[in-house]
Amino acid sequence: MLPMQEKWSEILENLKKMLDPGTFKVWIAPLRAEVRDRELYVFAQNSFVADWLKERMITSLREAVAPVLGLEPQAVGIRIELASPQAPASQDRASSSLSVSSRQLHLPLPPPGPIGFDSTRQSWLYSFEDFEVGHSNRVAAAAAQDICDTSGTVNTLFVNSASGLGKTHLAHAVGKAISQSAQVIRIDYMTAEDFARRFVVSLNRRDVEGFRERLAALDVLLLEDVHFLQGKKKMQEMVLTVLKKLQDKGGRVVFTSSFSPRELQQVDSSLISHFCSGILARMDRPSGGMLRRILTRKAKRFQVLLSDEVCELLASRLRGDVRQLESCLNNLIFKARLLNCGINQQLAMDVLAQFAGTECGTDIQTIIRLVCESFGLTKRQLSSRSRRQDCVLGRNTIYYLARKHTELSLEDIGAPFNRRHSTVIRGITSVERELSRESSLGRQIARAVKLIERNAGLATTI
């Protein structure tokens, strides 16, 4: 039998393979833990880290522990506890062995030097020049361009849309335009998750005040996926403090989210007020004409001329979002060059077959049926109060697909399961997070979503 410390070392190695390097280094590597029977006790140095681990890492921890203990993941118990300064005198020897002193548990300090916020390090991926403007996004595009102008009228912009409709494109376009201006402007771009990681680093360094001041010294902050802040009180307090200082001095802020401010739950009302203090711009799905223009423009970048017939075919079949439209076009161009042939309708049909059938829309009952078949669940199980992982994952996948492929409100999406719209938001956010992180769970979700979308005749985007 492996000694307890060797077991934890082996678990760490498994986690290192499963997680991206940044997440492992900041959140996992500094932890102390003990294995007892079928349970892993993880000791967090403060409640912020403990809450983050409980929300984000339980599944990954179970998967990392299972092979070490020779168990199935669902049979592994995970306990996240705060490290106690010292064991109470009344504790017996066994329980005292679980006590970890605060001195032992302090996270190692990163190398000295500031946590920089410097636009010269940011690789801006998109620009306004390659952003197609249409009826569905013209308000957002106009406000984003205005915020780049120091003499403009927009200082705060909140953009929300479904996945793949251009939120990140606009945020990068703003960053690129401002960075290329003649003025020296301090700008930083991050997701709310990035913000959380940097906040944790500042906690580890005991440099929270320095973190706050460096952010407040910015001229422009681009903060994506702010729905990640829901329920995270300490993070919200930090963001609110920074925003007040930025806005008091005339700084500029761009927020993006999959949800509008009024849909967010467990967010401080003052922070919601700041989100709403400028321009609120929703981006909807592009029209067929707009999709055709996007295809033509992107094809020209590859020095490819699409015929009207091929352009119409792609635009009519791929109505889900711009991201999957670009992916299909890239595949089409690659295949044409590989086969050394022109791009025609037959080749386009062959590539389309790998993506999906006609984007004809669907209803939530179809989505529920397909998710039940995919996850081996019944509708009664999904509608129950069960917190079993497969039930939670099934419900969250339904929320995600319904938000993506229907025009239902959050309340209507949650209604078949007697869930509030705040629960629906948390479920969608959870799925989006796992997909973006490409975790083992994220890959499992991606496979399920792709299969369900294909069976429903919907355009896939993963």
Protein Blocks (a to p, Z undefined) as FASTA:
>chain_A
ZZfklmmmmmmmmmmmmpcfklmmmmmmmpccddehjaccdddfbfklmmmmmmmmmmmm
mmmmmmmnopafklpccddddddfbacfklcfklmmmpccfklmpccdddeddddddfkl
pccfbdfklpccdfklmmmmmmmmmmmpmkbmbfbdcddddehilpmmmmmmmmmmmmmp
mbdcddddddfklmmmmmmmmmmnopmkmmmmmmmmpmbdcdehkllmgoplklmmmmmm
mmmmmmmnopacddddfbdfklpghiafklmmmmmmmccdddddddfklmmmmmmmmmmm
nopacdfklmmmmmmmmmmbmmlmmmmmmmmmmmmmmnopacdfklmmmmmmmmmccdeb
pafklmmmmmmmmnopafklmmmmbfbfklmmmmmmmmmmmmmmmcbdfklmmmmnopaf
klmmmmmmmmmmmmmnopaklmmmmmmmmmmmmmnopacfZZ
